[in-house]
Structures are given as structure tokens and as C-alpha cells.
Amino acid sequence: MTASLSAHALRIAAVSLSAGLLAGCGAADRLASVGKPPALSAIENPTTQPGYKAVQMPMPEAMPVSYQPNSLWRSGARGFFKDPRARQVGDLLTVRVDITDKAEFENKTKRTRTAAESANVDNVLGYEGYLKKVLPGGVDPQNLVKAGSTTTSEGEGTVDRKETLTTNVAAVVTQVLPNGALVIEGKQEIRVNFEIRELIVAGVVRTEDIDSDNTIASEKIAQARIAYGGRGQLTDVQQPRYGQQVMDVLLPF
């Protein structure tokens, strides 16, 4: 028993030490940036970032392209003149992010149940009198068994959520799928004083949904991933401290 407790204590100490070292590394980086605004991220190729995965989706069979002799028209072309809209890897397009979500739910449940049971023995061929000899004194055969129960359950829940986000962000085409759909990804960072606001947009779009001014609405993005957040002094104050976050993970209660 003692050896088991010792091993358990050693594991807890090892986890605590590891958490402390990680927190120390993060604290050292933060101490080095005291008095300085948060640094902007470098402009990088999204496809070379760790964790990037090319999108794979069900695709129709590829149609062969045939050229007509002595003709400027190509079979399968979407237009005769050059289209300024994004259509290949590296092209840019503007995403109009306009999200207005509102959800309101109100649920109320109430349940009540009352049950009563009663049993008596008035006459059993004259043997009902023997019940007083077998059972404790004061037994009344007419009220031999009486039971009752009452159950009440009541629940109430309310959800009221409102979210509004309206902005524009430029995205780059990172991949062209076999059916012509474009995989896009865009990131925007804005620093105001000591706070950085980040907006990330990614997803799959159809070239037909891109407007003539090379813009597309966010609701037309399939598999859309839109993130809006920030980092800096204000965000840091709103977050629980590292020690509290570690304890929330480790403590089972």
C-alpha cells in the first residue's frame, strides 16, 4: 500500500514538474516581451504549416477536353473572354464575412405523480384473530397495509444567444479540386495598441459563386472554418492563470 502511494505521489510530482517547466518557458517568453506590443505573425505559405492537410472530397469523373479545329472556343470552357475571378492556386479573392446568428430556446418540464396502496384482512375463516399473536400488538386487520408515495419533478432551461460578425478578408487559393472547386484560406491580423485581433477564414468554394468583382459571401463557403479572436494584454487578463488551468486539468473534482 505504501509503495503504491509513493509511486502515485511520484507521478503527480512528475506531472507537476513538467507543467511547471512548460509554464516557465511560456513565462520567460512573456517576460521578454514586457513593454512591447505583441508581434505579428510572419506571412507564410499555408500549405507548409504544420498540421496542414490537403482537402479530399468525393469527385466526379474527369471529362476529357477537346479542341475544335479552327475555333477559339474550347469545349468545357466557362466563358469566351478571360475571367478576372480567382480560378487557380495562388489567386486571391475577397470573402465577405457576414454572420448574424440568433438562437432563443425556452424549455420547461413539470411532472407530478401520486400513488397510494392499501390492504386489509377483514375475515379469513375466523383466523384473522391470530394475526395479533403473530404480528406486534395493536394490529388492525382492517388497516393491515397502507403505503403512499408522491413524486414531483420540475425542470426549466433558457438559451438566448446573439452573434454578429461583419467584415471582409482576402483569401488565397491553396488548392484546386478535380471538379474545379477552390480551397481557400485567409488570415488577417490587426494590432491596436497592445491587442491583436485575428480573423481566419478557410473552406471550399465554387467558381460559379464568386461574384464579378472577385468577392464571395461567407455563407457560400462549404466546410467553412471562420475564427475570430485576439491576443494581447486584454485577452491575457480575461484568461485564467496557467496554474489554475493546470489544476483544472489535473484535479478530478
C-alpha positions in Angstrom: 0.0 0.0 0.0 2.8 2.4 0.9 4.8 1.6 -2.3 1.6 2.3 -4.4 1.1 5.6 -2.6 4.7 6.5 -3.2 4.5 5.7 -6.9 1.3 7.7 -7.2 3.0 10.7 -5.5 6.0 10.4 -7.8 3.7 10.5 -10.8 1.9 13.6 -9.5 5.2 15.3 -8.8 6.5 14.5 -12.3 3.4 15.9 -13.9 3.5 19.0 -11.7 7.2 19.5 -12.6 6.5 19.1 -16.3 3.7 21.6 -16.1 5.9 24.0 -14.1 8.7 23.8 -16.8 6.2 24.4 -19.6 4.7 27.3 -17.7 8.2 28.6 -17.0 9.2 28.5 -20.7 6.0 30.4 -21.6 6.6 32.9 -18.7 10.2 33.5 -20.0 8.9 34.4 -23.4 6.3 36.7 -22.0 8.8 38.4 -19.7 11.0 39.0 -22.7 8.1 40.9 -24.4 7.1 43.1 -21.4 6.5 46.6 -22.5 6.4 45.6 -26.2 3.3 45.1 -28.4 2.5 41.5 -29.4 4.4 40.6 -32.6 2.5 40.0 -35.8 2.8 36.6 -37.4 5.0 36.2 -40.5 3.4 35.9 -43.9 3.8 32.2 -44.7 2.5 29.6 -47.2 -0.5 27.9 -45.6 0.3 24.6 -47.3 3.7 24.4 -45.5 2.3 25.0 -42.0 2.4 22.0 -39.5 -0.9 20.3 -39.5 -2.0 21.4 -42.9 -3.9 18.7 -44.8 -5.0 18.8 -48.4 -8.8 18.6 -48.8 -10.1 15.4 -50.2 -13.8 15.2 -51.2 -15.9 12.9 -53.5 -15.2 14.0 -57.1 -17.0 13.2 -60.4 -15.2 11.6 -63.2 -12.9 13.9 -65.2 -14.3 14.9 -68.6 -11.8 14.9 -71.5 -11.2 18.3 -73.0 -11.5 18.5 -76.8 -10.5 21.5 -79.0 -12.5 22.3 -82.1 -10.4 22.9 -85.3 -10.0 26.5 -86.4 -12.0 27.7 -83.4 -11.2 29.9 -80.4 -13.8 28.1 -78.3 -12.6 25.3 -76.1 -15.1 22.6 -75.1 -15.9 22.8 -71.3 -14.8 26.5 -71.0 -16.9 28.7 -68.7 -16.6 31.8 -70.8 -15.2 33.2 -74.0 -13.3 36.1 -72.5 -10.7 36.0 -69.7 -12.4 35.8 -66.3 -10.7 38.0 -63.7 -12.1 35.9 -60.9 -9.9 33.6 -58.8 -9.5 30.2 -60.5 -6.1 28.7 -59.8 -3.6 28.2 -57.0 -2.2 31.5 -55.8 -5.1 33.7 -56.9 -6.7 36.0 -54.4 -10.4 36.7 -53.7 -12.2 38.6 -51.0 -14.5 36.9 -48.6 -17.4 38.9 -47.3 -18.0 37.7 -43.7 -21.5 38.5 -42.6 -22.6 36.3 -39.8 -25.8 37.1 -37.8 -26.8 34.2 -35.6 -29.6 34.3 -33.1 -30.9 31.4 -31.1 -33.5 31.5 -28.4 -34.9 28.4 -26.6 -37.0 28.1 -23.6 -37.9 24.7 -22.2 -40.0 23.9 -19.2 -40.9 20.5 -17.9 -43.1 19.6 -14.9 -44.1 16.1 -13.8 -46.1 15.0 -10.7 -47.2 11.5 -9.7 -49.1 10.4 -6.6 -49.6 6.7 -5.7 -51.4 5.1 -2.8 -51.8 1.4 -1.8 -53.9 -0.1 0.9 -54.6 -3.7 2.0 -56.8 -5.2 4.8 -57.9 -8.6 6.1 -61.4 -8.4 7.4 -62.3 -12.1 7.5 -60.2 -15.2 6.8 -62.4 -18.1 8.1 -62.0 -16.7 11.6 -58.2 -16.9 11.6 -57.8 -13.1 11.3 -57.7 -13.0 15.1 -54.4 -15.0 15.1 -52.7 -12.1 13.3 -52.4 -10.3 16.7 -50.5 -13.3 18.1 -48.0 -13.4 15.2 -47.7 -9.7 14.5 -46.9 -7.0 17.0 -49.7 -5.8 19.3 -52.2 -3.2 18.1 -52.6 -4.7 14.6 -55.8 -3.7 13.0 -56.8 -6.3 10.3 -58.8 -3.7 8.5 -55.7 -1.5 8.0 -53.1 -4.1 7.6 -51.0 -2.5 4.9 -51.1 1.1 3.7 -48.5 2.8 1.6 -48.3 6.0 -0.4 -45.8 7.9 -2.5 -45.6 11.3 -4.1 -43.0 12.2 -6.8 -42.5 15.7 -8.3 -40.0 16.7 -10.9 -39.6 20.1 -12.4 -37.0 21.5 -14.8 -36.6 24.7 -16.7 -33.9 25.9 -19.2 -33.4 29.0 -21.2 -30.9 29.7 -24.0 -30.6 33.2 -25.5 -27.6 33.7 -27.9 -26.8 36.5 -30.4 -23.7 36.7 -32.5 -22.9 39.3 -35.2 -19.7 39.5 -37.3 -19.4 41.6 -40.4 -16.0 42.2 -42.1 -14.0 41.4 -45.2 -10.9 39.4 -45.5 -8.7 38.4 -48.5 -8.0 34.7 -49.0 -5.6 32.9 -51.2 -6.4 29.8 -53.3 -4.3 26.9 -51.9 -5.7 24.0 -53.9 -7.9 23.3 -57.0 -10.0 20.2 -56.7 -10.6 17.9 -59.7 -14.2 19.2 -60.1 -12.9 22.8 -60.3 -13.8 23.8 -56.7 -11.3 26.0 -54.9 -9.8 25.5 -51.5 -9.2 28.9 -49.9 -7.6 30.1 -46.8 -7.1 33.6 -45.5 -5.8 35.2 -42.3 -6.0 38.8 -41.1 -4.3 40.4 -38.1 -5.0 43.9 -36.9 -3.0 45.4 -34.0 -4.5 48.2 -32.0 -2.2 49.4 -29.2 -1.3 46.2 -27.3 -4.1 44.0 -28.6 -4.1 41.9 -31.8 -7.4 40.8 -33.5 -7.2 37.7 -35.7 -9.6 36.6 -38.4 -9.2 33.3 -40.1 -11.3 32.0 -43.0 -11.0 28.7 -44.8 -13.2 26.4 -46.8 -14.2 25.2 -50.3 -15.9 27.5 -52.8 -17.3 27.1 -56.3 -16.0 29.4 -59.0 -19.7 30.0 -60.1 -20.4 31.5 -56.6 -17.6 34.1 -57.0 -19.1 37.5 -58.0 -17.8 39.5 -60.9 -15.8 41.8 -58.5 -13.9 38.7 -57.3 -15.8 38.5 -53.9 -17.8 35.7 -52.3 -20.2 35.7 -49.4 -19.2 33.6 -46.4 -22.5 31.6 -46.5 -21.5 30.2 -49.9 -18.3 28.6 -48.5 -18.6 24.8 -48.0 -16.8 23.3 -45.0 -16.4 26.8 -43.7 -14.0 27.5 -40.9 -14.2 31.0 -39.5 -12.4 32.0 -36.4 -12.3 35.5 -34.8 -10.4 36.1 -31.7 -7.5 38.0 -30.2 -4.3 38.0 -28.2 -2.6 40.6 -26.1 -2.9 42.4 -22.8 -6.7 42.5 -22.7 -7.1 38.8 -23.7 -4.4 37.8 -21.2 -6.3 39.4 -18.3 -9.5 37.7 -19.3 -7.9 34.2 -19.2 -7.3 32.2 -16.1 -3.7 31.9 -15.0 -1.5 29.0 -16.1 -1.5 27.4 -12.6 -5.3 27.5 -12.5 -5.6 25.9 -15.9 -3.2 23.1 -14.9 -5.1 22.4 -11.7 -8.4 22.3 -13.6 -6.9 19.6 -15.8 -5.3 17.6 -13.1 -7.8 17.7 -10.3 -10.6 15.1 -10.7 -13.1 17.1 -8.6 
